[in-house]
């Protein structure tokens, strides 16, 4: 059974930093695309970053730049989301997801949620202003 487990969320003051982690179990595919999404109350889920596991090529959407970086540790089957200079509007539930096939746009542009086959349960980030 494939499981994605996010961790690292919590409450932080504006201007602070946080690193989210997502560890995959029961699944290893070096050509996968791993992505981070977030959903704030009353809004739609939005993709914010993705990484091509094989090469480490990354894409971060402009709306969250700068201050956000995605990385991975293939040996640990883990993807990270480093978030700096946090703002109140970063408050959301953060989800990681992984594909089961190669996605050519991974690491180059936003990859739609429909391409991702497995999802974590989410980790909540609350930023107080």
N, C-alpha and C positions, 0 to 999 in steps of 0.2 A: 504494500500500500504506500502510495506516495504521500508524503506530508511536507508541507512548508510551514515553518514555525518562525514567526517574527518575534523580536524582542527589542528592548531598548527604549520603548516609549515611556512617557511620563509627563510630568509637569515641569516646565522650565520658564524662566523669565525672558522677556524680550531681550534680544541681543545675545542670548546664550547659545550653547551648542549642544548637539546630541548626535549620537550615532545609532542608527537602527541596524539590526542584523536580521538576516533571514537564512535559515539553515534548511536544506532539503534532505530528506531521508527517503530511502526506498527508490531513489531515482538518480541516475548519473548519465548525463548526455553532454559531451564536451561541446557539441555544436548548438546547445540551447541558447535561447535569449532569455535573460532574466530581467524583470522589470519591477519598478516601484510605481504604485498608484496611490492616490489619496482621495478621500471623500470627506468633505466637511458637511455638517448638518444642512439639509435643505439644498444641497448641490449634487451635481452628477459626479461620478467617479472620474478622475482625470489622471492620465499618465504623466509622470514627471521625469522619469529617467529609465534608461535600459542599458544593458551591457551584454556584449557577445562573449559568452563564456570562453570560447576557444582562444581568442586573441586579446580580450580585454578592451576591445573598442567600445567606447561609450557615447551615449547621447543624453544630454540634459536639456529639457525644454527651456526656452528663453525666459519664460515667466518666472522661473525659480532661480535663475542665475543672478548674480554669483552666489556663492555661499553653500552650494550643494554639490556633492560629488558622489558618484557611485563607483564601487570597486568590488572585486570578488577574490575569493580564495578557493580555487578549484579543489585543492586537497581537502579542504574542510567543507566543501559543498555549500559554501556560504557567500552571500552577497551582502554588501554593506551600503548604507546610505548615510553619509556624513553631512550633517546640516549645521551650518554656522550662521551667525547673525540672524537668529530666528525672529520672526515677526508674529504678531497675534494672528494674522491671516494664514499662518502655517498650521494653525490648529485644525486637526483632522484625524481621521482613522487612516493609517498607512498600511497598505497591503503590498506584499510581494507576490510575484507570479512567474511561472516558467513555461516555456514552450516545449513541445516534444518534437519539433522539427525545425529545420533551419529557416530563418527569416532574414531575407537579404537586407531589409531596412534596419535590422538591429545594430545599434551602435552608430547609426547614421541619422536617423530621424525617429519621430514618435512612432511606436508600434501600437496598433489598436488592441484594445483589451480582448477582442474576439480571437486574436492569435494565440493567446495564452491559455494553456490547458489546465494547469494546476495553480491553485491560489491558497495563500495562507489565510488565517483567521483574522488577521489585522492586529495592529498595535496602536493604541491611542496616544497622540501627542497633543498636549495642551500648552499653549504659550500665553502667558499672562503679560499684559501690557503695563 
